[in-house]
Amino acid sequence: MVSASAAVLALAVLCWPIRPGMTRLRGVVAADARPRGRTRLPRPTTFVVAFAFGSVGWALVGAGGAAAGALAAATAWRRLAARRALHRTLTAVNGLTEALRSVVAELRAGAHPA
């Protein structure tokens, strides 16, 4: 019974619809938000940040410090990345809201919808 439930759950997850609106919005924001003419350095990954802080923790305290430093750095780095993603999403949504408000204002003033 459990294996049948797991198989049905796996099929449900495979059939779960993607959110095409968010992917389209992400593509538009990413294309417009990039500065022109400047190249950016690649951002370090979570592993690199955790390894660096783990090394510092190892040098200062030992194995416990390494584990604590790596976990704290990885957690902080992931939270920072999530905050950046949320900020980008909210900026895009605010821009869309302002555009829709201006369209509604024009329609209320009597402009043709086309």
JORA-V413805 format. One record per residue. N is the residue number from 1. RES is the residue in one small letter. SS is DSSP state (H for helix, E for strand, C for the rest). PSI is psi as a letter, one per 30 degrees, with the letter a starting at -180 (none if undefined). Layout:
# JORA-V413805
((N	RES	SS	PSI) (N	RES	SS	PSI))
This chain:
# JORA-V413805
((1	m	C	e) (2	v	H	e) (3	s	H	e) (4	a	H	e) (5	s	H	e) (6	a	H	e) (7	a	H	e) (8	v	H	e) (9	l	H	e) (10	a	H	e) (11	l	H	e) (12	a	H	e) (13	v	H	e) (14	l	H	e) (15	c	C	f) (16	w	C	k) (17	p	C	k) (18	i	C	l) (19	r	C	j) (20	p	H	f) (21	g	H	e) (22	m	H	e) (23	t	H	e) (24	r	H	e) (25	l	H	e) (26	r	H	e) (27	g	H	e) (28	v	H	e) (29	v	H	e) (30	a	H	e) (31	a	H	e) (32	d	H	f) (33	a	H	f) (34	r	C	k) (35	p	C	k) (36	r	C	k) (37	g	C	f) (38	r	C	k) (39	t	C	k) (40	r	C	k) (41	l	C	k) (42	p	C	k) (43	r	C	k) (44	p	C	l) (45	t	C	l) (46	t	H	e) (47	f	H	e) (48	v	H	e) (49	v	H	e) (50	a	H	e) (51	f	H	e) (52	a	H	e) (53	f	H	e) (54	g	H	e) (55	s	H	e) (56	v	H	e) (57	g	H	e) (58	w	H	e) (59	a	H	e) (60	l	H	e) (61	v	C	e) (62	g	C	a) (63	a	H	e) (64	g	H	e) (65	g	H	e) (66	a	H	e) (67	a	H	e) (68	a	H	e) (69	g	H	e) (70	a	H	e) (71	l	H	e) (72	a	H	e) (73	a	H	e) (74	a	H	e) (75	t	H	e) (76	a	H	e) (77	w	H	e) (78	r	H	e) (79	r	H	e) (80	l	H	e) (81	a	H	e) (82	a	H	e) (83	r	H	e) (84	r	H	e) (85	a	H	e) (86	l	H	e) (87	h	H	e) (88	r	H	e) (89	t	H	e) (90	l	H	e) (91	t	H	e) (92	a	H	e) (93	v	H	e) (94	n	H	e) (95	g	H	e) (96	l	H	e) (97	t	H	e) (98	e	H	e) (99	a	H	e) (100	l	H	e) (101	r	H	e) (102	s	H	e) (103	v	H	e) (104	v	H	e) (105	a	H	e) (106	e	H	e) (107	l	H	e) (108	r	H	f) (109	a	C	f) (110	g	C	g) (111	a	C	l) (112	h	C	k) (113	p	C	f) (114	a	C	none))
